[in-house]
Amino acid sequence: MKTAVVALGKIGLPLAVQYALSGHDVVGVDVNERQVAEINAAREPFPGEAHLAEHLAELVPAGRLRATTDFAEAIVGADTVVVVAPVFVDDETWEPDFRFMDAATRSIGEHLRPGTLVIYETTLPVGTTRSRYVPLLEEISQLTESEDFFVAYSAERVLTGRVFADLRKYPKLIGAFSDAGTARARAFYEDALQFDARDDLPRPNGVWDLGSPEASELAKLAETTYRDVNIGLANEFALFAQDHGIDIYKVIEASNSQPYSHIHRPGIAVGGHCIPVYPRLYLSTDPGAATVRAARTLNSSVPERLVARAEDLLGSLEGLRAVVLGAAYRAGVKETAFSGVFPTVEALRRRGVQVAVHDPLYTDDELAAFDFAPWHEGQAADLVIVQTDHPQYRDLGPADVPGVRLVVDGRNITSADTWRGTPRLVLGDGTTGAGQDA
């Protein structure tokens, strides 16, 4: 089976590798020449994806996977085209930015041949496959969907860093426009993926047909938006507990001992390419979804709220030195997409604070590229804000930050023993006593 993968980023490249491992002849296409060159040299173009390097070292020299910047080379002759081009969201208007996906679809349409199956795996607003991309493919190719070619929607459901494991773990949700399109999509994924047995599912793990592209689009938005809403509720509880002398972590543990409660953990920020973005994609077609909007707004506000609480405890922050621990949006992943470091640094700078940032995954030059002054252990600071739950930060203490007057822990990873003698404010733990000590 000949398979083309459009966009070889942190999801697209592992998908291309997975298909090649399953015996497909895979050509990946990307507009980034450096990315293509690295892949064709059998080198991983980004760190952190388990087993990616070893698979590239096996597949590329064997000729089972190659990359190109030429859409014609990838699309012409492909039985299946899997599209993973990005869709972004404007940070101000929350409107989807389809520029890259539109460009990719036009390029696919220019080289589309009868009999090809095109599958969109990028998360999209409900109805986008039907109303935007099928008409665009038909217009450019002069072919008709479900007669000359087929389109299906099947969003990726994986997390960077563990893509290959997640592909085995979760059912593959598909939705097509015809019985023939459904059969083609099912056959493709049943050949390309292998699934772990799971006794906890209502039916066997594997390819699940949801009946339409819209249902498949909504399933991806629903599962990720649920997490944002849940975290928003946890943050709401945490901010309340903070003011009332309650440890929200003990409350959540107790609540979740009952099988119908699944409260997530609060945190200073919800980052990454998925959870902060997909609720906005959902809102683009359901703008009246008040619960979704309220949760997204609340989660976005937590960095400012915690900096304001530090200001309440320390007084004016003008001229003080602060270090933000963690640039990555989550522990162990070298990625800053929608990371809380940006609004945290901005909130501090607005108050006249001299801000430095530390992250064990980033060099000084990489931090400087974000306009962050790098911080090193042993340098003085008045205020410490824990933004990422890197395990290295569990061991930091007052001796590592001379002059520290307050620690604001947005991830609940520090301990009172380690920071003994230093006022400590932990999001959601109203028993830390920062107010009295400060």
C-alpha positions, 0 to 999 in steps of 0.5 A: 500500500502506498501512503502519503503523509502531509506535514511531518511535524510531531504528530505527522512524522510518527504517523508516517513511521507507524505506517511504514512499520506496518509495511506501507511504502510511505512518502511524507511531504513537508514545506520545511526543507530542513525537516525533510533533509533531517528525515532523509538523513534518518535523523529525528528532527525534534527530540522527545518522541519515544522510539522515533530515532530508532525507527527512522534509522531502520526505515529510511535506509531500507527505503520504506520511508522518505520525505520530500517538499514536492507534493506531486512526488507524494500524492501522485500514486498514493492509495491513501493521503493522510493530512496532518497540516496544522490549524491554529487559533487566533489568540485574540479573536479565538477564530480558526486559522486555516491557512496552512490546511487550506494550502495543503488541501489545494496542493493535494487537489492539484495532484489528486487521482481517481481512487485515492482516499484522503483522510484528515487527522488534524482536529477541525471544527465540526462540519469543516471536512464537509463544508470546506475541504471536500468542496475545495478538493472537488473544485481543484481536482475536478473529481467528485467525492464518493464517486472518483475519490473518497474523504474520511475524517479521523482525528489523531488521539495521541500525545507527543512523546508517546505517539506509538503507545497511544496509537495502540491504546485508543480506538481509531474513530472514523467518519466518511461520506459513503459506505465505500469511503467508510470501507476504505478508511476502515481497511486502511487503519486496520492494516496500518495500526495494531491495537492493544486488547482492552477489557474496559471498553464497551466493544473491542479496541480497534477502528470504530465507525461513528457514522459521519465526519461530523460525529468524528470531528465532534468526538475529538473536540468533546474529549479534549474540551472535557479536559479543559472544562474539568481543569477549569472546575478544578481551578475554580475549586482551588482558588476558593480553597486558597482563600478558605484554608482548605487543601484542595488536593486532599478534597479532590482525592477524597471526592474521586474516591467515589466512582462518579467523580473524576476531578482533574488537578488544578494548575497555573496553566493549561498548555500544549497544542490541544487542550487550550486550542480545541475548545476554541475550535468548538466555540467557533461553531457553537459560540453560545457554549457558555460552560466551555467559554467560561472554563477556557477564560478561567484557565487563561486567567490563572497566571495573572491571578497567582501573580496578583496574589504574590503582589498582595503578599509582598506589596508592590513588585516594582523592581523586584527580581523573579524567576519563573521555573519552567518554560515547557508547557508540561514536564519532560516535553520540550515544547512551549505551545501555549505554555503558562510561561508567557502570560506569567512573564507578561504579568510580572513585567507589567508590574515592573519585575525583573524576570528570569526563566529557567528550564532544564530542557532549554539552553540559555540561547533558546530561552533568549530567543523567547526574550527571556533572561536565563536564570541559573541556580545560585542567582538571587531572586525575591520571588519564585514561581513554579510554572512547570512540574519538572521533577528537578524542581522538587529538590530546589530550596532557599539555598538555590535562590538567595534572597527569596521572599516568596515561592508561588507553586502553581503545580503543587510539587514543592514541599514545606520541608524543602522551603522551610523558613520561606513563605510558600503559596501553593495553588489550591492549598490554603493551609500553606500559611503564606499569608501569615508568614509573608 
